[in-house]
Every structure is written in structure tokens, then in C-alpha cells.
Amino acid sequence: MKNKAVKGKNIILTLVLFILGFMLAFSYNLANKKEIPSEKISDPQFARETELRNELIRQQKQNSDLQSELYKKQNKVRTIEKNLSKEKKSFYHLAEDAEKYRMYLGKMKVEGKGVTVTLQDGEYDPHNGNVNSYLVHDFQVFKVINELYIAGASAVAINGLRIKHDSYIICNGPVITVDGAQFPAPFKISAIGDPNVLASALTITGGIKDQLVNDNILFSIEKKNQIIMNPILSES
């Protein structure tokens, strides 16, 4: 009986050792299978692909940053262009105003369409009033000049002598003195501007023409396609 018990224990022990050995072998094989992905991860080709993918990501981020910077620069350029455009318009208006002032001061040559107004002494009738009532006077010349400027004339001249901002006109009998130069009648007043506008301003009913005619002055107006006025020479 005792030998049978020992024999049975040996059989059980052998069986346990066999099962244990099988489990160890299975675990070893399983561990080897799990190590295969590790070998794949360390594969040189996969590492190269990973490096290229990371480089691509870096390039995309850099491109995105550069694109954002480009948008900022473009907006800055647009702002500068707008400011320059405003300044350009401002400078243009300043230059335009300066040119107008030079024209009024007689500092630059002016040419263009316009009108020529001729004022002449009326025919004197010894039986009808004073001779001075038939002569062209300085205030009458001033009336014509002022009306021409109001109507938009850019330059005015009397008998070829250009009028400037501080010109003076003095009547002395049958002649008038303009800035020291004497002229007898007829007096030709030339003006550069829109001929139709200038003519209408002078010939409107009850206007300058009617007033001068009522004062016995001979009045005529002629539209011109080309009038040239040279700049006034500065006195030394």
C-alpha cells in the first residue's frame, strides 16, 4: 500500500511538471511574438518615414506662419497706400490752389478761350449835357473787371496789360492810367474763362452792359477761341 501511494504521488508530480513546462514554453513563444512589432518600430525605413512626416509637419507650420505674416504685411501695405493716396490728393489740391494764386498774381503765363470786351466813349452831343457823361471812367472799367472775375475769369488784361491783385486804374480825362501806363479809348478788356459764362454774366438783362449803355458808353463783346497772357515781369 505504501509503495502504491508513493507511485501515485510521482505520477501526479510528473503531470504537474509537464503542465508547468508546457505553460512556460507557451509563455516564451507568446513573448517572442509580442516582440515582433518592436522590431518593426525600429526598422530604418519606418524611422525615415517618421522623420519625413515630422519634417512635413514642421514645414506646414512654417508655411502657415509665413502666410499669416504675409497677410499682416499686405494689410500694412494697403494702409500705407491709402494714406499715400490721401496725401497725394491733398498735395494735388495744394498745387492746384498754388497755381490759381500764381495766375491771380500774374506770375505765370495763361492761355485759353475767353472774351474781349470793348468800351468806347459815346458820341458827344454838345446840345445834350456834359462831355464827361460820354467818357469811359475808371469805375466803369472796374465794374466790367469785377463781373468777369465773379463769373470765373482766371486772368484779365486791359489793352494787353495784365491786371494783378494790387493793380490800380485812374481816370484822367479821355485816358485811363493802369499801373502807371496810360491808354486812350477804346479800352479792350480781355478775360480768359468760359466764353459763354463770361458773356452771359455781362449781357444779362439789367446787368453791366445795360448799365454802361445807359451811361452813353459804346459796349461790345466778342468770344475768343484763344487768348494768351504772358506773366507780369517783377519790378527790380
BAMARMAR-500764 format. One record per atom (N, C-alpha, C, O): x negated, y, z. Coordinates in steps of 0.1 Angstrom, whole numbers, padded with zeros to 4 digits, always signed. Atoms other than C-alpha are relative to their C-alpha. Layout:
<sites>
XYZ...
</sites>
This chain:
<sites>
-0008-0012+0000+0000+0000+0000-0009+0013+0000-0006+0022-0007+0009-0011-0001-0028+0023+0008-0007+0003-0013-0008+0015-0017+0006-0002+0013-0045+0018-0025+0010+0005-0010+0006+0014-0018-0010-0005+0010-0013+0024-0044+0002+0015+0003+0004+0023-0007-0002-0014-0003-0009+0058-0026-0011+0008-0005-0009+0019-0011+0011-0008+0005-0044+0069-0035+0000+0001-0015-0003+0011-0021-0001+0000+0014-0039+0058-0070+0010+0010-0006+0008+0016-0016-0011-0009+0004-0007+0078-0073-0005+0015+0001-0002+0023-0007+0005-0013-0001-0024+0109-0060-0010+0004-0011-0010+0015-0016+0010-0003+0010-0052+0106-0085+0007+0003-0014+0003+0011-0021-0007-0003+0012-0027+0104-0113+0006+0014+0000+0006+0021-0010-0006-0013-0001-0009+0135-0101-0010+0011-0002-0008+0021-0009+0011-0009+0001-0042+0153-0097-0005+0002-0015-0008+0013-0019+0004+0000+0014-0052+0143-0132+0010+0008-0009+0006+0016-0017-0011-0006+0008-0019+0155-0146+0000+0015+0003+0001+0023-0007+0001-0015-0003-0023+0189-0128-0011+0006-0007-0010+0017-0012+0012-0006+0007-0058+0194-0141+0002+0001-0015-0003+0010-0021-0003+0000+0015-0046+0185-0176+0008+0012-0003+0005+0019-0013-0009-0012+0003-0018+0211-0174-0008+0013+0002-0006+0022-0006+0008-0013-0003-0042+0237-0159-0010+0002-0012-0011+0014-0016+0010-0001+0011-0068+0230-0187+0008+0005-0012+0002+0013-0020-0007-0004+0011-0041+0234-0213+0004+0015+0001+0004+0022-0009-0004-0014-0002-0029+0267-0198-0012+0009-0002-0011+0020-0008+0012-0008+0002-0065+0280-0197-0003+0001-0015-0007+0012-0020+0003-0001+0015-0070+0271-0234+0010+0009-0007+0006+0016-0016-0011-0008+0007-0037+0287-0244-0003+0015+0003-0001+0024-0006+0003-0014-0003-0046+0319-0225-0012+0005-0007-0012+0017-0012+0012-0004+0007-0080+0320-0241+0003+0003-0015-0001+0013-0021-0004-0003+0014-0065+0317-0276+0008+0013-0001+0006+0020-0011-0009-0011+0000-0039+0343-0268-0009+0013+0001-0006+0023-0005+0009-0011-0002-0066+0367-0256-0008+0003-0013-0010+0015-0016+0007-0002+0012-0086+0362-0288+0009+0007-0011+0005+0015-0018-0009-0006+0010-0055+0370-0309+0003+0015+0003+0004+0023-0006-0003-0014-0004-0049+0403-0290-0012+0009-0003-0010+0021-0004+0011-0008+0003-0084+0414-0297-0002+0004-0014-0010+0012-0018+0001-0002+0014-0079+0414-0334+0003+0015-0004-0004+0021-0011-0003-0014+0003-0062+0449-0335-0011+0009+0004-0014+0019-0003+0011-0008-0005-0091+0462-0315-0011+0001-0011-0018+0011-0013+0010+0000+0011-0114+0451-0343+0004+0008-0012-0004+0015-0018-0005-0008+0011-0092+0468-0369-0001+0015+0003-0005+0022-0006+0001-0014-0003-0092+0501-0350-0014+0005-0002-0017+0016-0006+0014-0004+0001-0130+0501-0350-0005-0002-0015-0017+0000-0017+0004+0002+0014-0130+0494-0388-0005+0013-0006+0002+0023-0004+0006-0012+0005-0152+0520-0406+0010+0007-0010+0010+0020-0009-0009-0006+0010-0126+0526-0434+0012+0008+0008+0015+0019+0004-0010-0006-0008-0099+0533-0408-0005+0013+0007+0002+0023+0008+0006-0012-0007-0122+0557-0389-0001+0011-0010+0001+0023-0006+0002-0010+0010-0129+0575-0422+0014+0007-0003+0015+0019-0005-0014-0006+0003-0091+0579-0429+0004+0009+0011+0010+0019+0009-0004-0008-0012-0086+0592-0394-0007+0013+0000-0001+0024+0003+0007-0012+0000-0113+0617-0398+0005+0010-0011+0006+0022-0009-0006-0008+0011-0099+0629-0432+0013+0006+0004+0016+0017+0001-0013-0004-0004-0064+0631-0417-0001+0012+0010+0006+0022+0009+0002-0011-0010-0077+0653-0388-0005+0012-0007-0001+0023-0004+0005-0011+0008-0096+0674-0413+0011+0007-0008+0011+0020-0008-0012-0006+0008-0064+0679-0434+0008+0008+0010+0013+0019+0006-0008-0008-0009-0045+0690-0403-0007+0013+0004+0000+0023+0005+0007-0013-0003-0072+0715-0394+0001+0010-0012+0002+0022-0010-0001-0009+0012-0072+0729-0430+0014+0006-0001+0016+0017-0004-0014-0005+0000-0034+0732-0429+0003+0011+0010+0009+0021+0007-0002-0010-0010-0035+0751-0397-0008+0013-0003-0003+0024-0001+0008-0011+0004-0063+0773-0410+0007+0008-0012+0008+0020-0012-0008-0007+0011-0042+0780-0442+0012+0007+0006+0015+0018+0001-0011-0007-0006-0012+0788-0421-0004+0013+0007+0003+0023+0006+0006-0012-0007-0033+0813-0400-0003+0010-0010-0001+0022-0008+0004-0009+0011-0047+0828-0432+0012+0006-0007+0012+0018-0010-0012-0005+0007-0012+0831-0447+0007+0011+0009+0011+0021+0004-0006-0010-0009+0001+0849-0416-0009+0013+0000-0003+0024+0000+0008-0011+0001-0029+0872-0417+0002+0008-0013+0002+0020-0013-0002-0006+0013-0023+0879-0454+0013+0008+0001+0014+0019-0005-0013-0008-0001+0014+0889-0446-0002+0013+0008+0003+0023+0004+0003-0012-0008+0001+0913-0420-0007+0010-0008-0004+0022-0007+0008-0009+0009-0024+0928-0444+0009+0007-0010+0008+0019-0013-0009-0005+0010+0003+0931-0471+0009+0011+0006+0012+0021-0001-0009-0010-0007+0027+0949-0447-0008+0013+0003-0002+0024+0001+0008-0012-0003-0001+0972-0437-0003+0008-0012-0002+0021-0012+0002-0007+0013-0009+0980-0473+0012+0007-0005+0012+0019-0010-0013-0006+0004+0028+0987-0481+0002+0013+0008+0006+0023+0003-0002-0012-0009+0029+1011-0451-0009+0011-0005-0005+0023-0005+0009-0010+0004-0002+1029-0463+0004+0006-0014+0003+0018-0016-0005-0005+0013+0012+1031-0499+0012+0009+0002+0013+0019-0005-0011-0009-0002+0044+1046-0486-0004+0014+0005+0000+0024+0001+0005-0013-0005+0025+1072-0466-0007+0008-0010-0006+0020-0011+0007-0007+0011+0003+1080-0496+0010+0006-0010+0008+0017-0015-0010-0005+0009+0034+1083-0517+0007+0013+0005+0009+0023-0002-0006-0012-0007+0049+1108-0492-0010+0012-0001-0006+0023-0004+0010-0010+0001+0016+1127-0491-0001+0006-0014-0003+0018-0016+0002-0004+0014+0014+1127-0529+0011+0010-0004+0009+0020-0010-0011-0008+0003+0049+1142-0531-0002+0014+0006+0001+0024+0000+0002-0013-0007+0040+1168-0505-0011+0009-0007-0009+0021-0009+0010-0007+0007+0008+1177-0523+0005+0006-0014+0001+0017-0018-0005-0004+0013+0027+1179-0556+0008+0012+0001+0007+0022-0007-0008-0012-0002+0052+1203-0542-0008+0012+0004-0005+0024+0000+0009-0011-0003+0024+1224-0527-0007+0006-0012-0008+0018-0014+0007-0004+0012+0006+1225-0560+0010+0007-0009+0007+0017-0016-0010-0007+0008+0039+1234-0578+0003+0014+0006+0004+0024-0002-0002-0013-0006+0045+1262-0553-0012+0010-0003-0010+0021-0006+0012-0009+0003+0009+1275-0557+0000+0005-0014-0004+0016-0017-0001-0004+0015+0014+1275-0595+0010+0011-0002+0007+0021-0009-0011-0011+0001+0046+1296-0591-0006+0013+0005-0004+0023-0001+0006-0012-0006+0028+1320-0568-0010+0007-0009-0010+0019-0011+0010-0006+0009+0000+1324-0593+0006+0007-0012+0001+0017-0017-0008-0006+0011+0025+1331-0620+0005+0013+0004+0004+0023-0004-0006-0013-0004+0042+1358-0600-0011+0010+0003-0008+0022+0001+0011-0010-0002+0009+1373-0591-0007+0004-0013-0016+0012-0013+0006-0003+0013-0001+1373-0628-0014-0006-0001-0022-0001-0009+0014+0006+0000-0032+1351-0621-0002-0011-0010-0013-0015-0012+0001+0010+0010-0025+1326-0648+0008+0003-0013+0018+0010-0012-0007-0002+0013-0015+1325-0685+0013-0007+0000+0014-0018+0005-0014+0006+0001+0022+1318-0691+0005+0001-0014+0003+0012-0021-0006+0000+0013+0039+1309-0723+0012-0009+0000+0013-0018+0007-0013+0008+0002+0073+1296-0734+0011+0009-0006+0009+0020-0010-0011-0007+0005+0107+1306-0745+0004+0011+0009+0001+0012+0021-0005-0011-0008+0124+1338-0733+0008+0010-0008+0014+0007-0018-0007-0011+0007+0139+1371-0743-0008+0012+0000-0017+0014+0008+0006-0014+0000+0128+1406-0752+0011+0010-0001+0020+0010-0010-0010-0011-0001+0150+1435-0741-0007+0013-0005-0018+0017+0000+0005-0013+0005+0145+1468-0759+0009+0011+0005+0021+0011+0003-0007-0011-0005+0155+1500-0741-0005+0013-0007-0017+0015-0008+0004-0012+0007+0155+1532-0761+0009+0012+0004+0021+0011+0007-0007-0012-0004+0165+1568-0754+0012+0002-0010+0011-0002-0022-0012-0003+0009+0200+1577-0767-0001+0012-0008-0010+0021-0006+0001-0012+0009+0206+1602-0794+0006+0012+0007+0017+0012+0011-0004-0012-0008+0207+1636-0778+0010+0008-0007+0008+0011-0019-0010-0009+0006+0238+1657-0784-0001+0013+0008+0003+0014+0020+0002-0012-0008+0229+1693-0774+0013+0007+0005+0013+0015+0014-0013-0005-0004+0266+1701-0771+0006-0008+0011+0017-0005+0016-0007+0009-0010+0272+1673-0746-0010-0003+0011-0016-0014+0011+0008+0004-0012+0252+1675-0713-0015+0002-0001-0020+0008-0011+0015-0001-0002+0216+1674-0701-0007-0010-0008-0003-0022-0010+0008+0009+0008+0189+1658-0722-0005-0012+0008-0006-0023+0003+0004+0011-0009+0178+1637-0692+0010-0011+0001+0007-0022+0004-0010+0010-0001+0211+1619-0694-0001-0010-0012+0006-0020-0012+0002+0009+0012+0199+1603-0727-0013-0007+0001-0017-0015-0008+0013+0006-0001+0165+1593-0715+0000-0013+0009+0008-0014+0018+0002+0012-0008+0154+1559-0701-0008+0003+0012-0019+0009+0011+0007-0004-0012+0144+1563-0665-0005-0013+0007-0001-0024+0004+0007+0011-0006+0123+1541-0642+0010-0009+0007+0008-0021+0007-0009+0008-0007+0152+1529-0621+0008-0009-0009+0012-0020-0005-0007+0009+0010+0170+1516-0652-0009-0011-0005-0004-0023-0007+0009+0011+0004+0139+1496-0662-0001-0010+0012-0001-0022+0009+0001+0008-0012+0137+1483-0626+0013-0009+0000+0012-0021+0004-0013+0008+0000+0174+1471-0629-0002-0012-0010+0002-0023-0006+0002+0011+0009+0165+1451-0660-0010-0011+0005-0007-0023+0005+0010+0009-0005+0134+1436-0645+0005-0009+0012+0003-0021+0012-0005+0008-0012+0151+1426-0612+0010-0010-0004+0010-0021+0001-0010+0009+0004+0180+1410-0630-0006-0012-0007-0002-0023-0006+0007+0011+0007+0156+1390-0652-0006-0010+0011-0006-0022+0009+0006+0009-0010+0138+1377-0621+0010-0008+0008+0009-0020+0011-0011+0006-0006+0171+1369-0604+0005-0012-0008+0009-0022-0003-0004+0010+0009+0180+1349-0635-0010-0011-0002-0007-0021-0010+0010+0011+0001+0149+1328-0632-0012+0002-0009-0019-0007-0012+0012-0002+0009+0122+1345-0653-0012-0003+0008-0013+0001+0020+0012+0004-0007+0088+1332-0644-0011+0011-0002-0020+0012+0006+0010-0011+0002+0069+1362-0658+0007+0011-0009+0015+0008-0017-0006-0011+0007+0078+1397-0671-0011+0010-0004-0021+0012+0003+0010-0010+0005+0059+1423-0691+0008+0012-0006+0018+0010-0012-0005-0012+0007+0066+1459-0703-0010+0005-0010-0021+0008-0007+0009-0004+0011+0052+1468-0737-0013-0008+0000-0024-0002-0003+0012+0008+0000+0028+1439-0733-0008+0000+0013-0017-0008+0015+0007+0000-0013+0016+1449-0698+0008-0008+0010+0019-0006+0013-0007+0010-0009+0024+1421-0674+0002+0007+0014-0006+0013+0020-0005-0005-0013+0043+1430-0642-0005-0010+0011-0003-0022+0009+0004+0009-0012+0028+1417-0609+0008+0004+0012+0017+0013+0012-0008-0002-0012+0041+1416-0574+0000+0014+0006+0009+0019+0012+0001-0014-0006+0029+1451-0565-0001+0011-0011-0006+0022-0009+0000-0010+0011+0034+1469-0598+0009+0012+0003+0019+0010+0011-0008-0012-0002+0048+1504-0598+0004+0006-0014-0004+0005-0023-0004-0006+0012+0068+1522-0625+0005+0014+0004+0014+0016+0013-0004-0014-0002+0072+1560-0626+0004+0007-0013-0002+0005-0023-0006-0007+0011+0093+1581-0649-0006+0014-0001-0007+0021+0010+0006-0013+0002+0076+1612-0663+0006+0006-0013-0001+0006-0023-0006-0006+0012+0100+1629-0688+0003-0012-0010+0009-0021-0006-0004+0010+0010+0102+1609-0720-0009-0013+0000-0008-0022-0008+0009+0012-0001+0074+1584-0709+0002-0006+0014+0006+0001+0023+0001+0006-0013+0071+1560-0681-0014-0005+0002-0021-0009-0007+0013+0005-0003+0039+1550-0663+0001-0013+0008+0008-0014+0018+0000+0014-0006+0034+1513-0654-0014-0003+0004-0023-0005-0004+0014+0003-0006+0004+1506-0631-0011+0009-0006-0022+0004-0009+0010-0009+0005-0013+1537-0644+0000+0001-0015-0007+0010-0021+0000-0001+0014-0006+1531-0681+0013+0006-0005+0024+0002+0000-0012-0007+0004+0018+1554-0699+0005-0006-0013-0003-0009-0022-0007+0005+0012+0043+1542-0725+0012+0009-0004+0020+0013+0004-0011-0007+0004+0067+1562-0746+0011-0010-0004+0009-0022-0006-0011+0009+0005+0101+1548-0757-0003-0003-0014-0009+0004-0021-0009+0009-0007+0112+1524-0769-0009-0009+0010-0021-0011+0008+0006+0009-0010+0104+1501-0739+0004-0014-0002+0016-0017-0002-0003+0014+0003+0102+1464-0747-0004-0008+0013-0015-0009+0017+0001+0008-0012+0107+1442-0716+0001-0015-0004+0012-0019-0008+0000+0014+0004+0097+1406-0723+0000-0008+0013-0005-0005+0023-0001+0008-0011+0106+1378-0700+0000-0015-0004+0006-0018-0014+0001+0015+0003+0097+1340-0700+0010-0007+0009+0010-0006+0021-0010+0008-0007+0125+1317-0690+0010-0006-0010+0008-0005-0022-0011+0006+0009+0157+1300-0703+0006+0012-0007+0013+0020-0001-0006-0012+0007+0168+1324-0731+0015+0002+0002+0020+0013+0003-0015-0001-0002+0205+1316-0727+0003+0005+0013+0012+0014+0015-0003-0005-0013+0205+1321-0690-0004+0015+0002+0004+0022+0008+0004-0014-0002+0185+1353-0691+0009+0010-0008+0012+0020-0003-0008-0009+0008+0206+1368-0719+0014+0001+0006+0020+0012+0006-0014+0000-0006+0239+1358-0702+0000+0009+0013+0009+0016+0015+0001-0008-0012+0227+1375-0669+0000+0015-0003+0005+0022+0005+0000-0014+0003+0221+1408-0687+0012+0005-0007+0016+0016-0006-0011-0004+0008+0251+1408-0710+0014-0003+0006+0024-0001-0001-0013+0003-0006+0278+1397-0686+0008+0012+0001+0003+0023+0003-0009-0012+0000+0308+1420-0686-0002+0007+0013-0001+0002+0024+0002-0009-0012+0302+1449-0662-0014-0001+0005-0018+0004+0016+0014+0002-0005+0265+1439-0659-0009+0011-0005-0005+0022-0008+0011-0010+0003+0232+1456-0667+0002+0007-0014+0001+0019-0015-0002-0005+0013+0239+1460-0704+0011+0011+0000+0009+0022-0005-0011-0009+0000+0273+1477-0699-0004+0013+0008+0000+0024+0004+0004-0012-0008+0258+1500-0672-0009+0009-0008-0007+0021-0008+0009-0009+0008+0230+1512-0695+0006+0006-0012+0004+0018-0015-0007-0006+0012+0252+1517-0725+0009+0011+0005+0010+0022-0002-0008-0011-0006+0275+1538-0703-0009+0012+0004-0004+0023+0004+0009-0011-0003+0244+1558-0694-0007+0006-0013-0017+0013-0012+0005-0004+0013+0238+1565-0732-0013-0006-0004-0020+0000-0013+0012+0007+0004+0209+1541-0734+0002-0010-0011+0012-0017-0010-0001+0010+0010+0204+1520-0765-0006-0013+0005-0018-0014+0008+0004+0013-0006+0202+1484-0754+0001-0011-0011+0011-0012-0018+0000+0012+0009+0193+1453-0775-0008-0011+0006-0017-0009+0014+0007+0012-0006+0182+1418-0766-0002-0010-0011+0007-0012-0020+0004+0010+0010+0165+1391-0787-0006-0012+0007-0015-0011+0015+0006+0012-0006+0159+1355-0778-0012-0004-0008-0013-0003-0020+0013+0003+0006+0124+1343-0785-0004-0015+0003-0001-0020+0014+0005+0014-0002+0110+1307-0790-0013+0000+0006-0017-0011+0012+0014+0000-0005+0075+1317-0780-0004+0014+0005-0005+0023-0003+0005-0012-0005+0063+1344-0757-0013-0004+0008-0013-0013+0016+0012+0002-0007+0027+1345-0744-0004+0012+0008-0005+0023+0003+0005-0011-0009+0015+1365-0714-0013-0005+0006-0014-0015+0013+0013+0003-0006-0022+1365-0705-0001+0004+0014+0007+0013+0019+0001-0004-0014-0033+1367-0669-0005+0014+0002-0012+0019-0007+0004-0013-0003-0039+1400-0653-0015+0000+0005-0018-0008+0014+0014+0000-0004-0076+1408-0650-0001+0007+0013+0004+0018+0015+0002-0006-0013-0087+1416-0615-0008+0012-0001-0018+0012-0009+0008-0012+0001-0100+1450-0609-0012-0001+0009-0012-0007+0020+0012+0001-0008-0136+1452-0598-0002+0011+0010-0012+0011+0017
</sites>
